[in-house]
Amino acid sequence: MLGNMALFRIHRIKDSAQQNFRWAPHTSGVTNAKPKDYEAGGLVESAGLYQAWRQVRETEDALRLGDILESVESGEMRICKYVGFEEAKWVVPEPKAEVEDHQMASAASAG
């Protein structure tokens, strides 16, 4: 990489999730993203987030609402919204069996 260039990993929102994201009310703050709603979209090298967005905007790989740019170096994630890019993080739900086991253990210790 050259000087102040950064490498970003693109996470493309799947079509089914994109429709929900597009019509959801805007919220500020960190956006919780589910890995199951995304697929790998390649890499882009750029001086920053908005430069990366500009680089791909005139191509068939243009970023859509809900797509995420992740800094390969820091792991910082930003999601593309109407208002620009906002912070995002992955949210992975607990496996159902572990939740049920925890609830049963809590009930047994309370009893």
MIZA-707866 format. One line per 2 residues: their letters; for each residue x, y, z of N, C-alpha, C. Coordinates in steps of 0.05 Angstrom, whole numbers, plus 5000, padded with zeros to 4 digits. Layout:
<pts>
A = X Y Z X Y Z X Y Z  ... .
</pts>
This chain:
<pts>
ML = 5017 4976 5000 5000 5000 5000 5018 5025 5000  5008 5046 4988 5023 5071 4986 5016 5089 5009 .
GN = 5036 5103 5020 5033 5124 5040 5008 5122 5057  4989 5139 5052 4965 5141 5069 4941 5126 5057 .
MA = 4946 5106 5041 4924 5090 5029 4916 5069 5050  4890 5063 5049 4879 5042 5067 4864 5022 5050 .
LF = 4862 4998 5061 4848 4976 5047 4822 4971 5062  4800 4970 5046 4774 4966 5057 4762 4940 5046 .
RI = 4750 4924 5063 4735 4900 5055 4706 4909 5052  4694 4901 5029 4666 4908 5024 4649 4884 5032 .
HR = 4628 4890 5048 4608 4870 5055 4582 4879 5041  4572 4863 5023 4548 4870 5008 4524 4859 5022 .
IK = 4504 4876 5026 4479 4868 5039 4463 4851 5019  4452 4829 5028 4436 4812 5010 4410 4826 5003 .
DS = 4399 4820 4980 4375 4834 4970 4352 4833 4990  4347 4810 5002 4325 4807 5021 4328 4826 5045 .
AQ = 4352 4828 5055 4357 4845 5078 4358 4875 5070  4367 4880 5045 4370 4907 5036 4343 4921 5035 .
QN = 4322 4907 5027 4295 4920 5026 4286 4928 5054  4291 4911 5074 4283 4918 5101 4300 4942 5111 .
FR = 4326 4942 5105 4343 4963 5114 4335 4990 5101  4329 4988 5075 4322 5013 5060 4298 5027 5071 .
WA = 4278 5012 5080 4253 5024 5089 4251 5028 5119  4271 5018 5133 4271 5021 5163 4276 5051 5170 .
PH = 4264 5060 5192 4269 5088 5200 4299 5092 5206  4308 5116 5201 4337 5122 5206 4341 5123 5236 .
TS = 4362 5110 5245 4370 5112 5273 4399 5122 5273  4406 5137 5293 4434 5146 5296 4448 5128 5316 .
GV = 4474 5129 5316 4489 5112 5334 4498 5087 5318  4508 5068 5333 4519 5044 5321 4497 5026 5309 .
TN = 4501 5017 5285 4482 4999 5272 4491 4971 5277  4472 4954 5286 4478 4926 5290 4472 4911 5264 .
AK = 4493 4897 5253 4490 4883 5228 4494 4853 5233  4477 4837 5220 4478 4808 5223 4495 4796 5200 .
PK = 4516 4781 5206 4533 4769 5185 4517 4753 5165  4495 4740 5173 4480 4724 5155 4466 4741 5133 .
DY = 4464 4767 5137 4451 4785 5117 4471 4796 5097  4497 4787 5099 4518 4799 5081 4533 4777 5067 .
EA = 4546 4785 5045 4564 4768 5030 4588 4784 5022  4610 4770 5018 4636 4784 5011 4633 4799 4985 .
GG = 4644 4823 4985 4643 4840 4961 4669 4849 4951  4691 4837 4960 4717 4845 4950 4731 4866 4967 .
LV = 4752 4877 4956 4769 4897 4970 4771 4922 4953  4775 4945 4966 4781 4970 4952 4803 4985 4967 .
ES = 4822 4995 4953 4844 5010 4966 4839 5039 4960  4840 5055 4982 4833 5084 4979 4844 5099 5002 .
AG = 4844 5126 5000 4854 5143 5021 4833 5145 5044  4808 5137 5040 4788 5139 5061 4762 5128 5052 .
LY = 4742 5128 5070 4716 5118 5065 4702 5130 5040  4701 5157 5040 4687 5170 5019 4701 5168 4992 .
QA = 4728 5166 4993 4743 5162 4968 4737 5134 4958  4735 5114 4976 4728 5087 4967 4701 5087 4955 .
WR = 4682 5101 4967 4654 5102 4956 4655 5115 4928  4671 5136 4925 4672 5149 4898 4685 5131 4878 .
QV = 4705 5116 4886 4719 5098 4867 4700 5077 4855  4682 5067 4870 4664 5046 4860 4637 5056 4851 .
RE = 4631 5082 4856 4604 5091 4851 4596 5091 4821  4615 5094 4803 4608 5094 4774 4612 5067 4761 .
TE = 4615 5046 4778 4618 5019 4768 4594 5002 4774  4593 4978 4763 4571 4959 4770 4573 4950 4799 .
DA = 4596 4956 4812 4600 4948 4840 4594 4971 4859  4579 4991 4851 4573 5014 4868 4561 5005 4895 .
LR = 4568 5019 4916 4557 5012 4942 4528 5020 4943  4512 5003 4956 4484 5007 4960 4478 5013 4989 .
LG = 4455 5024 4995 4447 5028 5023 4449 5001 5037  4462 5001 5060 4464 4977 5076 4491 4963 5072 .
DI = 4506 4969 5051 4532 4957 5047 4551 4968 5069  4571 4952 5075 4590 4959 5096 4618 4959 5085 .
LE = 4633 4980 5093 4662 4981 5088 4676 4976 5114  4694 4956 5114 4709 4949 5138 4738 4954 5133 .
SV = 4751 4969 5151 4780 4974 5149 4794 4948 5155  4810 4939 5135 4825 4914 5139 4845 4917 5162 .
ES = 4857 4941 5165 4877 4946 5185 4865 4947 5213  4844 4962 5217 4833 4966 5244 4809 4950 5251 .
GE = 4795 4940 5230 4770 4925 5235 4746 4943 5238  4750 4970 5238 4728 4989 5241 4709 4986 5218 .
MR = 4683 4986 5224 4663 4982 5203 4645 5006 5201  4638 5014 5176 4619 5036 5171 4599 5026 5151 .
IC = 4573 5032 5157 4551 5023 5140 4542 5047 5123  4535 5042 5098 4526 5062 5080 4497 5068 5085 .
KY = 4491 5093 5092 4463 5102 5097 4458 5127 5080  4433 5135 5080 4425 5160 5065 4442 5184 5073 .
VG = 4450 5185 5098 4464 5208 5109 4494 5206 5107  4504 5184 5096 4533 5179 5094 4540 5153 5107 .
FE = 4563 5151 5119 4572 5127 5132 4570 5130 5162  4559 5110 5175 4557 5110 5204 4569 5084 5215 .
EA = 4577 5085 5241 4590 5062 5253 4571 5037 5253  4583 5014 5249 4568 4989 5250 4584 4968 5265 .
KW = 4571 4948 5274 4584 4925 5287 4568 4900 5281  4583 4877 5281 4569 4851 5277 4555 4843 5302 .
VV = 4531 4833 5299 4516 4822 5322 4510 4793 5315  4520 4775 5332 4516 4746 5327 4498 4736 5350 .
PE = 4474 4727 5343 4456 4718 5364 4467 4692 5377  4461 4689 5402 4469 4664 5416 4455 4641 5404 .
PK = 4469 4618 5401 4455 4594 5391 4432 4587 5410  4410 4579 5398 4386 4574 5413 4390 4553 5436 .
AE = 4404 4532 5431 4408 4511 5451 4422 4523 5476  4442 4540 5472 4457 4552 5494 4438 4570 5511 .
VE = 4421 4585 5497 4402 4602 5511 4383 4586 5528  4373 4564 5517 4355 4546 5532 4369 4534 5555 .
DH = 4394 4524 5551 4410 4512 5573 4414 4533 5596  4420 4557 5589 4425 4579 5608 4399 4584 5624 .
QM = 4376 4585 5610 4351 4591 5623 4344 4568 5642  4349 4543 5634 4343 4520 5651 4361 4521 5676 .
AS = 4387 4527 5672 4405 4528 5694 4398 4550 5714  4389 4573 5703 4380 4595 5720 4356 4587 5736 .
AA = 4337 4574 5723 4312 4565 5737 4319 4545 5759  4337 4527 5753 4345 4506 5773 4359 4519 5797 .
SA = 4376 4538 5793 4390 4551 5815 4372 4569 5831  4351 4579 5819 4332 4597 5832 4312 4582 5849 .
G = 4309 4556 5842 4288 4540 5855 4295 4530 5881 .
</pts>
